[in-house]
Amino acid sequence: MSAGSGLSKHFIEYESKKVGIDFSGISSDGQCFRNDASILFFCANSYKSAFICLDKEVKTRFENNIMAKDIEHLILPYYFNFRHYVELSLKALIVNLTKESPKITHDLQTLISCLLDNIDSLQFDESTPAIFCTKEKYDKTKSEVIKLAQELSKKITEYQKLECAVEYYRYIFEKDKNDLSLKHDKIELDYNQTHLLFFETRDLFDKLLIKLREIEYVYPTL
């Protein structure tokens, strides 16, 4: 995994409606500044932007008494985008801390446990240039990071009560040997409750990133 500064190149053409981003991190002098954690953060934040857009649209449709079908069609993408935002944010944080590929899993409990273990393993290194000049300040901030990660873990557990299977919000059907099985045939959205959970989770991710950046280099590509 590459762990450079996170240099990327961007272009946009408003008239022709074209936009793009180059994550290679190759500078004009040939140096590579690619940061794979920042690429995962970009992917996670893309899903975050999508679920926030959908959240506003669902709210508007409820408030304007739009026909049920036009609200129902947003349930799956609303859950799907939030779910992938959480999964990729956890993987981005793990890559950032370990400089290694994350586990090939979609299980959120496995990922949050891995993140907590890696945060707990962080050690103050006097030879590494950092904002903090004392171990006491480093340890204090690390404790705050751990507390935020533990709160995040609780929110993820709360979300998982809404999820029948890791791929459920992709297409509802679940894999059963070589077949697809409809084990859970009802999808529902309690918007007020779900909105609150989703945005509390998002806020915890943001707070965790801000605090972690005080003791570790993080380039989140927000």
GUFI-154545 format. One line per 3 residues: number of its first residue (from 1); for each residue x, y, z of N, C-alpha, C. Coordinates in steps of 0.02 Angstrom, whole numbers, always signed. Each point is the difference from the previous one (the first is absolute). Layout:
residues N
NUM	X/Y/Z/X/Y/Z/X/Y/Z  ...
This chain:
residues 222
1	+43/-60/+0/-43/+60/+0/+44/+62/+0  -18/+49/-41/+38/+63/-3/-23/+47/+55  +48/+33/+31/-16/+44/+57/+33/+68/-8
4	-5/+29/-60/+28/+65/-12/-43/+56/+28  +12/+60/-21/-37/+58/+27/-71/+3/-25  -15/-32/-56/-68/-1/-25/-12/+48/-58
7	+52/+18/-36/-8/+45/-57/-47/-30/-52  -45/+40/-27/-45/-21/-54/-11/+58/-47  -21/-16/-61/-12/+51/-51/-75/+1/-17
10	-26/+60/-10/-72/+8/-12/-12/+43/-62  -55/-16/-35/-19/+44/-55/-76/+2/-5  -25/+56/-23/-72/+8/-11/-11/+47/-59
13	-48/-17/-42/-20/+42/-56/-76/+10/+7  -18/+59/+23/-71/+13/+14/-43/+1/-63  +27/+28/-53/-41/+5/-61/-15/-68/-30
16	+51/-44/-3/-10/-66/-28/-22/-52/+52  -3/+23/+63/-22/-42/+56/+44/-62/+7  +66/+11/+5/+48/-53/+11/+39/+14/+63
19	+14/-53/+37/+38/+7/+62/+40/-64/+12  +57/+5/+32/+40/-59/+13/+53/+11/+52  +28/-54/+25/+52/+3/+50/+51/-55/-13
22	+64/+17/+8/+55/-47/-11/+34/-12/+67  -4/-62/+25/+27/-17/+65/+71/-27/-2  +31/-1/-59/+66/-31/-7/+52/+34/+44
25	-9/+64/+14/+47/+36/+42/+66/+14/-33  +4/-5/-66/+62/+12/-36/+8/+75/-11  +54/+28/+26/+13/+71/-7/+38/+14/-65
28	+10/+63/-16/+34/+18/-62/+72/-24/-2  +31/-11/+59/+69/-24/+2/+4/-76/+5  -58/-33/-6/-1/-73/-1/-7/-33/+68
31	-2/+38/+54/-8/-29/+66/-73/-23/+10  -9/-53/+39/-67/-27/+13/-22/+16/+72  -55/+35/+6/-26/+20/+65/-67/-34/+15
34	-14/-56/-33/-65/-33/+8/-10/-22/+72  -61/+8/+24/-18/-21/+67/-64/-43/-5  +7/-65/+10/-57/-45/-10/-55/+9/+52
37	+18/+20/+60/-52/+15/+50/-42/+58/-23  +32/+51/-30/-38/+59/-22/-46/-18/-59  +20/-50/-40/-44/-22/-55/-62/-33/+29
40	+9/-41/+52/-57/-31/+33/-44/+53/+34  +32/+52/+28/-40/+54/+29/-41/+35/-53  +29/+9/-59/-37/+31/-55/-61/-42/-18
43	+9/-65/-5/-56/-45/-16/-53/+4/+55  +22/-2/+62/-47/+3/+56/-39/+66/-1  +35/+55/-11/-33/+65/+0/-45/+10/-61
46	+13/-38/-53/-45/+2/-57/-67/-32/+19  +4/-57/+34/-62/-31/+24/-35/+44/+52  +40/+34/+41/-29/+45/+50/-39/+56/-34
49	+30/+31/-51/-34/+54/-36/-65/-26/-31  +1/-62/-25/-60/-29/-31/-55/-10/+51  +16/-27/+60/-53/-13/+48/-27/+65/+30
52	+42/+52/+3/-25/+65/+24/-48/+30/-51  +17/-6/-64/-46/+24/-53/-66/-38/+3  +4/-66/+8/-60/-40/+4/-41/+16/+63
55	+35/+14/+55/-34/+17/+62/-44/+63/-11  +28/+50/-32/-38/+61/-14/-60/-14/-45  +10/-44/-49/-54/-15/-47/-56/-40/+34
58	+19/-48/+42/-51/-39/+36/-41/+46/+45  +34/+44/+36/-33/+47/+45/-49/+45/-39  +23/+25/-57/-42/+44/-42/-62/-38/-25
61	+9/-62/-20/-56/-39/-27/-52/-15/+54  +23/-14/+60/-47/-10/+56/-39/+65/+13  +36/+55/+5/-30/+64/+17/-50/+24/-52
64	+12/-20/-63/-45/+21/-54/-51/-53/-19  -6/-51/+43/-50/-53/-11/+4/-30/-70  +63/-12/-23/+10/-32/-64/-24/-72/+5
67	-25/-28/-55/-28/-67/+1/+52/-50/+27  -25/-52/+35/+42/-48/+35/+54/-31/-45  -19/-17/-62/+48/-33/-45/+63/+42/-9
70	-6/+65/-4/+57/+43/-12/+44/+8/+62  -27/-18/+58/+42/-2/+61/+30/-70/+7  -39/-51/-15/+24/-69/+7/+62/-13/-43
73	+3/+31/-59/+56/-11/-45/+66/+28/+27  -4/+40/+53/+62/+28/+29/+24/-38/+62  -40/-47/+25/+19/-35/+61/+65/-38/-8
76	+5/-42/-52/+61/-40/-9/+62/+43/-12  -1/+48/-47/+60/+41/-9/+19/+41/+61  -50/+20/+40/+13/+38/+61/+41/-43/+48
79	-24/-60/+14/+37/-46/+44/+67/-21/-31  -2/-16/-65/+59/-26/-35/+58/+50/+4  -13/+62/-15/+53/+50/+0/+27/+13/+70
82	-43/+1/+50/+24/+9/+68/+43/-59/+21  -23/-60/-15/+36/-60/+19/+70/-2/-29  +6/+19/-64/+65/-2/-32/+45/+58/+25
85	-30/+55/+18/+38/+55/+31/+33/-25/+65  -38/-35/+41/+26/-25/+63/+56/-52/-12  -14/-48/-44/+49/-53/-13/+66/+29/-26
88	-4/+44/-49/+61/+27/-30/+36/+49/+45  -37/+35/+43/+32/+44/+49/+42/-41/+49  -28/-56/+23/+36/-43/+46/+63/-28/-34
91	-7/-23/-63/+58/-27/-36/+52/+54/-12  -22/+61/-15/+48/+55/-10/+39/+14/+63  -33/+1/+57/+34/+12/+63/+49/-55/+16
94	-19/-63/-14/+44/-56/+14/+62/+4/-44  -9/+14/-65/+57/+7/-45/+45/+57/+22  -31/+55/+22/+39/+58/+22/+45/-18/+59
97	-25/-41/+46/+38/-17/+60/+50/-56/-12  -17/-48/-43/+42/-59/-9/+45/+3/-61  -19/+41/-49/+36/+3/-64/-3/-68/-35
100	-52/-38/+14/-10/-66/-30/-71/-5/-27  -11/-47/-46/-67/-10/-26/-47/-22/+56  -62/+25/-2/-48/-20/+52/-23/-72/-12
103	-32/-29/+50/-27/-67/-8/-53/+0/-55  -1/-55/-39/-49/-6/-53/-65/-24/+32  -37/+46/+27/-62/-15/+34/-48/+58/-6
106	-65/-15/+3/-51/+52/+1/-30/+6/+70  +24/-42/+46/-29/-1/+67/+23/+60/+41  -48/+41/+19/+18/+63/+35/+28/-12/+69
109	-23/-51/+35/+26/-14/+67/+74/-22/-4  +16/-39/-50/+70/-20/-10/+44/+61/-12  -25/+46/-41/+39/+60/-17/+7/+48/+59
112	-54/+12/+37/+5/+46/+56/+45/-30/+55  -2/-66/+8/+44/-32/+49/+73/+7/-20  +12/-8/-65/+69/+9/-26/+23/+71/+10
115	-44/+48/-12/+18/+71/+10/+17/+14/+73  -42/-25/+45/+12/+11/+72/+67/-30/+21  +15/-59/-25/+64/-33/+17/+59/+42/-24
118	-6/+27/-60/+56/+38/-29/+8/+68/+34  -55/+30/+21/+5/+63/+38/+33/-14/+67  -20/-54/+32/+28/-18/+65/+75/-13/-5
121	+23/-23/-59/+71/-17/-10/+44/+60/-16  -30/+58/-10/+39/+60/-17/+49/+16/+56  +61/+18/-19/+51/+16/+49/+33/+67/-16
124	+15/+37/+51/+35/+63/-8/+72/-14/-21  +23/+37/-50/+68/-9/-25/+34/+68/-1  +48/+10/+43/+34/+65/+5/+37/+18/-64
127	+20/-49/-40/+38/+14/-60/-44/+22/-59  -66/-7/+8/-46/+20/-53/-24/+71/+11  +10/+44/-49/-24/+69/+7/-76/-1/+11
130	-22/+35/+51/-72/+0/+15/-19/+66/+34  -64/+11/+5/-24/+61/+33/+18/-2/+74  -6/-59/+29/+13/-5/+72/+74/-9/+14
133	+22/+32/+53/+70/-6/+20/+7/-42/+62  -56/-21/+30/+4/-41/+60/-43/-62/-7  +22/-53/+32/-37/-63/-1/-67/+8/+35
136	-2/+42/+52/-62/+10/+37/-55/+27/-45  +17/+49/-41/-50/+29/-46/-22/-51/-52  +48/-39/-24/-15/-52/-49/-49/-50/+29
139	+15/-25/+60/-42/-50/+32/-70/+26/+15  -4/+64/+18/-65/+29/+15/-44/+2/-63  +30/+20/-55/-37/+3/-63/-18/-70/-24
142	+46/-47/+8/-14/-69/-19/-60/-27/+39  -5/+16/+64/-57/-21/+40/-65/+29/-26  +3/+62/-23/-60/+32/-28/-20/-33/-66
145	+50/-19/-40/-13/-36/-63/-33/-67/+15  +25/-36/+49/-28/-65/+19/-73/+8/+21  -14/+51/+40/-68/+11/+23/-47/+14/-58
148	+22/+40/-48/-42/+15/-59/-11/-63/-41  +52/-41/-7/-7/-63/-38/-48/-48/+35  +1/-1/+65/-47/-42/+38/-72/+24/-9
151	-10/+65/+0/-67/+28/-12/-23/-17/-71  +47/+4/-47/-15/-18/-70/-20/-73/-4  +34/-43/+36/-15/-71/+0/-72/-12/+23
154	-23/+37/+49/-69/-7/+25/-50/+20/-54  +15/+53/-37/-44/+23/-53/-4/-52/-56  +58/-30/-16/+1/-50/-52/-40/-62/+20
157	+5/-19/+64/-40/-55/+25/-74/+16/-5  -18/+62/+15/-69/+21/-5/-24/-4/-73  +43/+22/-46/-19/-5/-71/-10/-72/-21
160	+43/-45/+23/-4/-69/-22/-65/-35/+19  -35/+27/+48/-66/-27/+17/-50/+10/-57  +16/+49/-45/-43/+14/-57/+19/-42/-61
163	+56/-36/+5/+29/-34/-58/-6/-75/+7  -35/-31/-47/-10/-73/+3/+63/-38/-20  +37/+26/-48/+61/-31/-25/+44/+54/-29
166	+64/-15/-8/+47/+53/-21/-16/+28/-69  -30/-40/-44/-17/+24/-67/-75/+12/-8  -36/+2/+55/-74/+4/-4/-24/+60/-39
169	+29/+58/+12/-25/+61/-32/+26/+9/-72  +37/-50/-24/+20/+1/-70/-57/-24/-45  -31/-58/+20/-56/-26/-41/-50/-42/+39
172	+1/+3/+66/-48/-33/+44/+11/-76/+4  +8/-32/-57/+12/-72/+0/+66/-16/+34  +4/-61/+30/+61/-22/+33/+24/-65/-32
175	+65/-10/+1/+28/-61/-29/-15/-60/+44  -25/-53/-31/-14/-63/+35/+27/-56/-43  +62/-22/+15/+36/-47/-42/+8/+31/-69
178	-28/-31/-52/+7/+27/-67/-61/+39/-23  -46/+12/+46/-62/+34/-17/-6/+66/+38  -48/+40/-21/-18/+60/+37/-64/-14/+39
181	+1/+21/+62/-57/-14/+44/-28/+65/+28  -66/+5/+1/-33/+59/+29/-19/-17/+72  +50/+4/+44/-12/-18/+70/-36/+56/+38
184	+11/+61/-21/-31/+58/+33/-37/+40/-53  -65/-7/-1/-40/+25/-56/-33/+67/+13  +22/+36/+51/-29/+65/+15/+55/+52/+10
187	-3/+56/-35/+46/+55/+13/-40/+59/+26  +28/+33/+49/-34/+57/+31/+50/+55/+14  -25/+60/+5/+41/+57/+18/-38/+44/+50
190	+26/+3/+61/-24/+48/+49/+46/+61/-8  -21/+48/-40/+46/+53/-20/+27/+39/+60  -42/+21/+46/+23/+42/+55/+53/-36/+42
193	-12/-63/+15/+47/-38/+41/+64/-14/-39  -7/-19/-63/+58/-18/-41/+42/+62/-15  -32/+55/-16/+36/+62/-12/+44/+18/+60
196	-28/-4/+59/+37/+17/+61/+61/-46/+8  -10/-65/-9/+55/-49/+7/+54/+13/-52  -19/+11/-62/+48/+10/-54/+43/+62/+12
199	-32/+54/+21/+38/+62/+8/+40/+1/+65  -22/-35/+51/+41/-7/+60/+62/-41/-16  -8/-51/-42/+57/-41/-20/+49/+41/-42
202	-26/+39/-47/+43/+43/-41/+39/+49/+44  -34/+30/+48/+33/+49/+44/+56/-33/+40  -10/-62/+21/+52/-35/+38/+61/-15/-44
205	-12/-19/-62/+56/-10/-46/+39/+64/-8  -35/+56/-9/+34/+65/-9/+41/+19/+62  -30/-9/+59/+35/+16/+62/+61/-45/+9
208	-8/-64/-16/+56/-47/+6/+58/+19/-46  -16/+19/-61/+51/+21/-48/+38/+62/+25  -38/+49/+22/+31/+62/+24/+47/-12/+58
211	-23/-42/+47/+41/-14/+59/+61/-43/-18  -10/-49/-44/+55/-45/-19/+55/+39/-36  -19/+51/-37/+50/+39/-37/+47/+38/+46
214	-16/+4/+64/+44/+33/+47/+60/-43/+18  -5/-66/-12/+55/-45/+17/+24/-44/-57  -38/-1/-56/+19/-41/-57/-12/+39/-64
217	+41/-12/-51/-11/+33/-64/-60/-33/-34  -52/+40/-12/-60/-25/-34/-17/+50/-55  -7/-26/-61/-20/+43/-56/-68/-27/-24
220	-55/+25/+29/-66/-30/-11/-35/+16/-65  +27/+45/-42/-33/+19/-62/-73/+15/+11  -14/+46/+44/-70/+15/+17/-35/+35/-58
